Amino acid sequence: MVAMPKVVGLGVMVVAAMVAAEMPLVAADQSNYPIQFDMLPVVAAEPAADDADRVTVRFQLSSIIASPSVPRIDQFLVRCQPRDTAAMLVDYAPRTDARSDVKGVVSIKQSDESTQSVGLAFDGSYPTIGKGKAGADLAAKTSESVQFEKLPSVQAVVASGTINRGRGVYFKLRWTSQQVLEGEKMFSVTFAVPQSWRGSLLDVSVVAQSEQKSLAGFETKDRTIGLAHFVVATYRQGDQDARDAAMKLAAAESRLYALTRELPEKKSVRSLPELLHHVVSKFDSKPGTADHVWLNRLLVGAADPHVDKQIRSQPMEIRVAVLDYCRSRKQFHRFSDAESL
């Protein structure tokens, strides 16, 4: 029999603050960037066959170039960190990998050749004495050749390592002739968790960057051409209750995104009920804003919907969706510290 899990309290608040400081708060609408990203909201964590205290989460990051012209893309920077303090990072993939555009070894041949030459010629005649001709020539040539093989230069295609004192992991992917960043990329992270662990939230952020040179060509700076932040609900594979809670949280998040995308749109009033609803909404709250900073803070757990001014200024329908999301997130947090009897 499985007892009701304990609600995670202060630990979740502390992790949320750490995540908010570590992860960039990004706009929910990616349409302003030429590179757009996507990721599944719910992923199963696979327990290790030989160790019940370890689970592996594999997640796919999809990227698409939305603009007709292909912008210059130099690298993707992906960061992943669990909110659950009980989940400790022990492994990740892909690891750092360096490659070269040249296959095999490079043969190098160096030649040094020097030549010296001196010449002298004389030809003269005198009618009464006779004719004469004299000449001299001196030449020297030295040639030296050295041939050896050299390993080709390599560059990092993938670089990865830990962040935040080993609690999270980063992946840096570079665009090279051997690697195209558009499409799907697979990542995996392995955590050591208590045997009672049933699920937790992962924060995954991704930034696409392009290096640009100034007009003079002396300075370079990184330009952001894609930015996204995803909250992934992961559960122990085979736990149906945890999966249902994760799916409910994902549905609440999806509804919240849909409402905020409709927020800037001005709809025409076509009937009397719509007119009354429009008038009531005007008195109900201040006009909604397309600024999604409040939504970013809510998703990373850094905003209280009861006291946050931006959230309280949203229309009633959005405030209801916010409270529904917070309830679903609180219910899912219980699986982070579940205890089995």
VOTORKOL-51172 format. One record per residue (C-alpha): residue number from 1; x, y, z. Coordinates in nm, 2 decimals. Layout:
<nodes>
fise NUM, X X, Y Y, Z Z
...
</nodes>
This chain:
<nodes>
fise 1, X 0.00, Y 0.00, Z 0.00
fise 2, X 0.13, Y 0.34, Z -0.09
fise 3, X 0.08, Y 0.63, Z 0.15
fise 4, X -0.01, Y 0.98, Z 0.04
fise 5, X 0.31, Y 1.16, Z -0.04
fise 6, X 0.43, Y 1.45, Z 0.16
fise 7, X 0.40, Y 1.80, Z 0.01
fise 8, X 0.73, Y 1.96, Z -0.06
fise 9, X 0.75, Y 2.30, Z 0.11
fise 10, X 1.05, Y 2.51, Z 0.17
fise 11, X 1.28, Y 2.29, Z -0.04
fise 12, X 1.07, Y 2.36, Z -0.35
fise 13, X 1.08, Y 2.74, Z -0.28
fise 14, X 1.45, Y 2.74, Z -0.24
fise 15, X 1.51, Y 2.54, Z -0.56
fise 16, X 1.27, Y 2.77, Z -0.75
fise 17, X 1.47, Y 3.07, Z -0.64
fise 18, X 1.79, Y 2.89, Z -0.75
fise 19, X 1.64, Y 2.80, Z -1.09
fise 20, X 1.51, Y 3.16, Z -1.14
fise 21, X 1.86, Y 3.29, Z -1.08
fise 22, X 2.03, Y 3.02, Z -1.30
fise 23, X 1.78, Y 2.99, Z -1.59
fise 24, X 1.70, Y 3.29, Z -1.81
fise 25, X 1.34, Y 3.41, Z -1.80
fise 26, X 1.23, Y 3.41, Z -2.16
fise 27, X 0.92, Y 3.51, Z -2.35
fise 28, X 0.65, Y 3.25, Z -2.40
fise 29, X 0.61, Y 3.36, Z -2.76
fise 30, X 0.91, Y 3.26, Z -2.98
fise 31, X 0.78, Y 3.42, Z -3.29
fise 32, X 1.02, Y 3.71, Z -3.25
fise 33, X 1.32, Y 3.48, Z -3.32
fise 34, X 1.42, Y 3.31, Z -3.65
fise 35, X 1.50, Y 2.99, Z -3.45
fise 36, X 1.22, Y 2.82, Z -3.26
fise 37, X 1.23, Y 2.53, Z -3.02
fise 38, X 1.00, Y 2.26, Z -2.89
fise 39, X 1.01, Y 1.99, Z -2.62
fise 40, X 0.77, Y 1.74, Z -2.48
fise 41, X 0.62, Y 1.85, Z -2.14
fise 42, X 0.61, Y 1.50, Z -1.99
fise 43, X 0.89, Y 1.24, Z -2.00
fise 44, X 0.92, Y 0.91, Z -1.83
fise 45, X 1.23, Y 0.84, Z -1.61
fise 46, X 1.37, Y 0.50, Z -1.67
fise 47, X 1.50, Y 0.32, Z -1.36
fise 48, X 1.84, Y 0.15, Z -1.39
fise 49, X 1.82, Y -0.22, Z -1.43
fise 50, X 2.08, Y -0.29, Z -1.16
fise 51, X 2.02, Y 0.01, Z -0.93
fise 52, X 1.68, Y 0.13, Z -0.81
fise 53, X 1.83, Y 0.45, Z -0.68
fise 54, X 1.91, Y 0.58, Z -1.03
fise 55, X 1.68, Y 0.70, Z -1.30
fise 56, X 1.76, Y 0.83, Z -1.65
fise 57, X 1.56, Y 1.10, Z -1.83
fise 58, X 1.59, Y 1.12, Z -2.21
fise 59, X 1.45, Y 1.43, Z -2.37
fise 60, X 1.44, Y 1.55, Z -2.73
fise 61, X 1.50, Y 1.91, Z -2.83
fise 62, X 1.35, Y 2.01, Z -3.16
fise 63, X 1.46, Y 2.32, Z -3.35
fise 64, X 1.33, Y 2.48, Z -3.67
fise 65, X 1.45, Y 2.77, Z -3.88
fise 66, X 1.13, Y 2.97, Z -3.91
fise 67, X 1.26, Y 3.24, Z -4.14
fise 68, X 1.29, Y 3.18, Z -4.52
fise 69, X 1.66, Y 3.27, Z -4.52
fise 70, X 1.89, Y 3.06, Z -4.31
fise 71, X 2.06, Y 3.28, Z -4.05
fise 72, X 2.41, Y 3.22, Z -3.93
fise 73, X 2.39, Y 2.98, Z -3.63
fise 74, X 2.71, Y 2.93, Z -3.43
fise 75, X 2.59, Y 2.73, Z -3.13
fise 76, X 2.31, Y 2.61, Z -2.91
fise 77, X 2.35, Y 2.63, Z -2.53
fise 78, X 2.12, Y 2.39, Z -2.34
fise 79, X 2.10, Y 2.39, Z -1.96
fise 80, X 1.90, Y 2.13, Z -1.75
fise 81, X 1.85, Y 2.13, Z -1.38
fise 82, X 1.60, Y 1.95, Z -1.15
fise 83, X 1.39, Y 2.14, Z -0.90
fise 84, X 1.39, Y 1.85, Z -0.66
fise 85, X 1.69, Y 1.88, Z -0.41
fise 86, X 1.68, Y 1.50, Z -0.36
fise 87, X 1.78, Y 1.44, Z -0.72
fise 88, X 2.15, Y 1.44, Z -0.76
fise 89, X 2.32, Y 1.44, Z -1.11
fise 90, X 2.55, Y 1.14, Z -1.16
fise 91, X 2.58, Y 1.11, Z -1.54
fise 92, X 2.48, Y 1.28, Z -1.87
fise 93, X 2.51, Y 1.25, Z -2.24
fise 94, X 2.63, Y 1.35, Z -2.49
fise 95, X 2.98, Y 1.41, Z -2.35
fise 96, X 3.24, Y 1.65, Z -2.49
fise 97, X 3.33, Y 1.55, Z -2.85
fise 98, X 3.59, Y 1.71, Z -3.08
fise 99, X 3.62, Y 1.64, Z -3.45
fise 100, X 3.79, Y 1.76, Z -3.76
fise 101, X 3.69, Y 1.82, Z -4.12
fise 102, X 3.99, Y 1.63, Z -4.24
fise 103, X 3.99, Y 1.25, Z -4.23
fise 104, X 4.31, Y 1.07, Z -4.14
fise 105, X 4.65, Y 1.24, Z -4.10
fise 106, X 4.79, Y 1.53, Z -4.29
fise 107, X 5.11, Y 1.49, Z -4.49
fise 108, X 5.34, Y 1.79, Z -4.49
fise 109, X 5.64, Y 1.83, Z -4.72
fise 110, X 5.89, Y 2.12, Z -4.68
fise 111, X 6.16, Y 2.19, Z -4.94
fise 112, X 6.45, Y 2.43, Z -4.91
fise 113, X 6.65, Y 2.50, Z -5.23
fise 114, X 6.93, Y 2.75, Z -5.30
fise 115, X 7.12, Y 2.82, Z -5.63
fise 116, X 7.43, Y 3.03, Z -5.69
fise 117, X 7.56, Y 3.12, Z -6.05
fise 118, X 7.84, Y 3.35, Z -6.17
fise 119, X 7.92, Y 3.40, Z -6.54
fise 120, X 8.17, Y 3.61, Z -6.74
fise 121, X 8.22, Y 3.64, Z -7.12
fise 122, X 8.44, Y 3.86, Z -7.34
fise 123, X 8.45, Y 3.87, Z -7.72
fise 124, X 8.67, Y 4.12, Z -7.91
fise 125, X 8.86, Y 4.17, Z -8.24
fise 126, X 9.13, Y 4.40, Z -8.37
fise 127, X 9.19, Y 4.40, Z -8.75
fise 128, X 9.57, Y 4.41, Z -8.74
fise 129, X 9.63, Y 4.18, Z -8.44
fise 130, X 9.36, Y 3.92, Z -8.46
fise 131, X 9.05, Y 3.79, Z -8.27
fise 132, X 9.00, Y 3.66, Z -7.92
fise 133, X 8.72, Y 3.52, Z -7.69
fise 134, X 8.73, Y 3.45, Z -7.32
fise 135, X 8.46, Y 3.31, Z -7.07
fise 136, X 8.41, Y 3.19, Z -6.72
fise 137, X 8.11, Y 3.02, Z -6.53
fise 138, X 8.06, Y 2.91, Z -6.17
fise 139, X 7.73, Y 2.74, Z -6.04
fise 140, X 7.63, Y 2.58, Z -5.71
fise 141, X 7.29, Y 2.42, Z -5.61
fise 142, X 7.17, Y 2.29, Z -5.27
fise 143, X 6.84, Y 2.12, Z -5.21
fise 144, X 6.69, Y 1.99, Z -4.88
fise 145, X 6.35, Y 1.82, Z -4.84
fise 146, X 6.17, Y 1.72, Z -4.51
fise 147, X 5.84, Y 1.52, Z -4.51
fise 148, X 5.63, Y 1.43, Z -4.20
fise 149, X 5.27, Y 1.36, Z -4.09
fise 150, X 5.06, Y 1.57, Z -3.86
fise 151, X 4.73, Y 1.51, Z -3.69
fise 152, X 4.45, Y 1.75, Z -3.82
fise 153, X 4.32, Y 2.03, Z -3.60
fise 154, X 4.00, Y 1.95, Z -3.42
fise 155, X 3.72, Y 2.17, Z -3.28
fise 156, X 3.46, Y 2.09, Z -3.02
fise 157, X 3.13, Y 1.98, Z -3.18
fise 158, X 2.97, Y 1.91, Z -2.84
fise 159, X 3.09, Y 2.04, Z -2.51
fise 160, X 2.91, Y 1.94, Z -2.18
fise 161, X 2.97, Y 1.97, Z -1.81
fise 162, X 2.81, Y 2.05, Z -1.48
fise 163, X 2.66, Y 2.37, Z -1.35
fise 164, X 2.54, Y 2.50, Z -1.01
fise 165, X 2.79, Y 2.30, Z -0.81
fise 166, X 2.71, Y 1.98, Z -0.99
fise 167, X 2.33, Y 2.00, Z -0.95
fise 168, X 2.27, Y 2.06, Z -1.32
fise 169, X 2.43, Y 2.01, Z -1.66
fise 170, X 2.49, Y 2.21, Z -1.97
fise 171, X 2.53, Y 2.11, Z -2.34
fise 172, X 2.69, Y 2.34, Z -2.60
fise 173, X 2.64, Y 2.23, Z -2.96
fise 174, X 2.83, Y 2.40, Z -3.24
fise 175, X 2.73, Y 2.42, Z -3.60
fise 176, X 3.00, Y 2.26, Z -3.82
fise 177, X 3.03, Y 2.10, Z -4.16
fise 178, X 2.97, Y 1.77, Z -3.97
fise 179, X 2.68, Y 1.88, Z -3.75
fise 180, X 2.36, Y 2.06, Z -3.85
fise 181, X 2.17, Y 2.19, Z -3.55
fise 182, X 1.82, Y 2.21, Z -3.71
fise 183, X 1.60, Y 1.91, Z -3.63
fise 184, X 1.60, Y 1.69, Z -3.32
fise 185, X 1.87, Y 1.64, Z -3.07
fise 186, X 1.87, Y 1.38, Z -2.80
fise 187, X 2.00, Y 1.44, Z -2.44
fise 188, X 2.00, Y 1.22, Z -2.14
fise 189, X 2.06, Y 1.29, Z -1.77
fise 190, X 2.09, Y 1.04, Z -1.49
fise 191, X 2.00, Y 1.12, Z -1.13
fise 192, X 2.05, Y 0.95, Z -0.80
fise 193, X 1.72, Y 0.96, Z -0.62
fise 194, X 1.56, Y 0.80, Z -0.31
fise 195, X 1.38, Y 0.47, Z -0.37
fise 196, X 1.05, Y 0.65, Z -0.28
fise 197, X 1.10, Y 0.91, Z -0.56
fise 198, X 0.81, Y 0.91, Z -0.81
fise 199, X 0.86, Y 1.22, Z -1.01
fise 200, X 0.98, Y 1.59, Z -1.02
fise 201, X 1.01, Y 1.89, Z -1.25
fise 202, X 1.31, Y 1.97, Z -1.47
fise 203, X 1.39, Y 2.32, Z -1.60
fise 204, X 1.54, Y 2.31, Z -1.95
fise 205, X 1.65, Y 2.64, Z -2.11
fise 206, X 1.80, Y 2.67, Z -2.46
fise 207, X 1.97, Y 2.97, Z -2.63
fise 208, X 2.07, Y 2.99, Z -3.00
fise 209, X 2.36, Y 3.23, Z -3.06
fise 210, X 2.53, Y 3.38, Z -3.36
fise 211, X 2.86, Y 3.56, Z -3.36
fise 212, X 2.86, Y 3.89, Z -3.53
fise 213, X 3.15, Y 4.13, Z -3.61
fise 214, X 3.14, Y 4.50, Z -3.59
fise 215, X 3.16, Y 4.72, Z -3.90
fise 216, X 3.53, Y 4.78, Z -3.84
fise 217, X 3.58, Y 4.40, Z -3.79
fise 218, X 3.78, Y 4.45, Z -3.47
fise 219, X 3.52, Y 4.34, Z -3.22
fise 220, X 3.27, Y 4.05, Z -3.21
fise 221, X 2.96, Y 4.00, Z -3.01
fise 222, X 2.71, Y 3.72, Z -2.96
fise 223, X 2.35, Y 3.78, Z -3.08
fise 224, X 2.06, Y 3.58, Z -2.95
fise 225, X 1.86, Y 3.44, Z -3.24
fise 226, X 1.65, Y 3.18, Z -3.04
fise 227, X 1.54, Y 3.16, Z -2.68
fise 228, X 1.31, Y 2.92, Z -2.49
fise 229, X 1.25, Y 2.77, Z -2.15
fise 230, X 1.06, Y 2.45, Z -2.08
fise 231, X 0.93, Y 2.29, Z -1.76
fise 232, X 0.94, Y 1.91, Z -1.80
fise 233, X 0.74, Y 1.69, Z -1.57
fise 234, X 0.93, Y 1.36, Z -1.53
fise 235, X 0.79, Y 1.05, Z -1.35
fise 236, X 0.92, Y 0.71, Z -1.26
fise 237, X 0.83, Y 0.48, Z -1.55
fise 238, X 0.54, Y 0.25, Z -1.47
fise 239, X 0.39, Y 0.48, Z -1.20
fise 240, X 0.04, Y 0.55, Z -1.35
fise 241, X -0.06, Y 0.80, Z -1.07
fise 242, X 0.25, Y 1.01, Z -1.12
fise 243, X 0.20, Y 1.00, Z -1.49
fise 244, X -0.16, Y 1.12, Z -1.46
fise 245, X -0.05, Y 1.41, Z -1.24
fise 246, X 0.22, Y 1.50, Z -1.49
fise 247, X -0.03, Y 1.50, Z -1.78
fise 248, X -0.27, Y 1.71, Z -1.58
fise 249, X 0.00, Y 1.97, Z -1.52
fise 250, X 0.10, Y 1.97, Z -1.88
fise 251, X -0.27, Y 2.03, Z -1.98
fise 252, X -0.29, Y 2.32, Z -1.74
fise 253, X 0.03, Y 2.47, Z -1.88
fise 254, X -0.10, Y 2.43, Z -2.23
fise 255, X -0.42, Y 2.61, Z -2.15
fise 256, X -0.23, Y 2.90, Z -1.99
fise 257, X -0.01, Y 2.94, Z -2.29
fise 258, X -0.32, Y 2.94, Z -2.52
fise 259, X -0.49, Y 3.21, Z -2.32
fise 260, X -0.18, Y 3.44, Z -2.31
fise 261, X -0.14, Y 3.40, Z -2.68
fise 262, X -0.49, Y 3.53, Z -2.74
fise 263, X -0.44, Y 3.81, Z -2.49
fise 264, X -0.31, Y 4.08, Z -2.74
fise 265, X -0.58, Y 4.01, Z -2.99
fise 266, X -0.88, Y 4.25, Z -3.01
fise 267, X -1.20, Y 4.07, Z -3.10
fise 268, X -1.49, Y 4.25, Z -3.26
fise 269, X -1.82, Y 4.26, Z -3.06
fise 270, X -2.09, Y 4.08, Z -3.27
fise 271, X -2.37, Y 4.03, Z -3.02
fise 272, X -2.53, Y 4.17, Z -2.70
fise 273, X -2.39, Y 3.89, Z -2.47
fise 274, X -2.04, Y 3.96, Z -2.61
fise 275, X -2.09, Y 4.33, Z -2.55
fise 276, X -2.19, Y 4.27, Z -2.19
fise 277, X -1.89, Y 4.03, Z -2.14
fise 278, X -1.66, Y 4.30, Z -2.29
fise 279, X -1.80, Y 4.57, Z -2.05
fise 280, X -1.78, Y 4.34, Z -1.75
fise 281, X -1.42, Y 4.25, Z -1.83
fise 282, X -1.33, Y 4.62, Z -1.85
fise 283, X -1.45, Y 4.66, Z -1.49
fise 284, X -1.32, Y 4.33, Z -1.38
fise 285, X -0.95, Y 4.42, Z -1.42
fise 286, X -0.70, Y 4.63, Z -1.60
fise 287, X -0.65, Y 4.56, Z -1.97
fise 288, X -0.43, Y 4.26, Z -2.03
fise 289, X -0.08, Y 4.30, Z -2.16
fise 290, X 0.12, Y 4.09, Z -2.40
fise 291, X 0.42, Y 4.11, Z -2.16
fise 292, X 0.49, Y 3.75, Z -2.06
fise 293, X 0.74, Y 3.82, Z -1.79
fise 294, X 0.48, Y 3.73, Z -1.53
fise 295, X 0.42, Y 3.40, Z -1.70
fise 296, X 0.79, Y 3.32, Z -1.70
fise 297, X 0.82, Y 3.39, Z -1.33
fise 298, X 0.52, Y 3.17, Z -1.27
fise 299, X 0.65, Y 2.87, Z -1.46
fise 300, X 0.99, Y 2.87, Z -1.28
fise 301, X 0.81, Y 2.90, Z -0.94
fise 302, X 0.93, Y 3.25, Z -0.87
fise 303, X 0.58, Y 3.42, Z -0.85
fise 304, X 0.30, Y 3.40, Z -0.60
fise 305, X -0.03, Y 3.44, Z -0.80
fise 306, X -0.21, Y 3.58, Z -0.49
fise 307, X 0.03, Y 3.88, Z -0.44
fise 308, X 0.20, Y 3.93, Z -0.78
fise 309, X 0.07, Y 4.26, Z -0.92
fise 310, X 0.11, Y 4.16, Z -1.29
fise 311, X -0.08, Y 3.83, Z -1.24
fise 312, X -0.35, Y 4.00, Z -1.05
fise 313, X -0.39, Y 4.26, Z -1.33
fise 314, X -0.47, Y 3.99, Z -1.58
fise 315, X -0.83, Y 3.91, Z -1.69
fise 316, X -1.04, Y 3.68, Z -1.48
fise 317, X -1.01, Y 3.39, Z -1.72
fise 318, X -0.63, Y 3.40, Z -1.71
fise 319, X -0.62, Y 3.43, Z -1.33
fise 320, X -0.84, Y 3.12, Z -1.30
fise 321, X -0.61, Y 2.93, Z -1.54
fise 322, X -0.31, Y 3.05, Z -1.33
fise 323, X -0.47, Y 2.91, Z -1.01
fise 324, X -0.55, Y 2.58, Z -1.18
fise 325, X -0.19, Y 2.55, Z -1.30
fise 326, X -0.06, Y 2.62, Z -0.95
fise 327, X -0.29, Y 2.35, Z -0.80
fise 328, X -0.18, Y 2.10, Z -1.06
fise 329, X 0.19, Y 2.18, Z -0.99
fise 330, X 0.14, Y 2.15, Z -0.62
fise 331, X -0.03, Y 1.81, Z -0.66
fise 332, X 0.26, Y 1.69, Z -0.88
fise 333, X 0.52, Y 1.81, Z -0.63
fise 334, X 0.40, Y 1.55, Z -0.39
fise 335, X 0.56, Y 1.28, Z -0.59
fise 336, X 0.91, Y 1.42, Z -0.54
fise 337, X 0.92, Y 1.31, Z -0.18
fise 338, X 0.68, Y 1.01, Z -0.17
fise 339, X 0.72, Y 0.75, Z 0.09
fise 340, X 0.62, Y 0.38, Z 0.04
fise 341, X 0.49, Y 0.17, Z 0.33
</nodes>
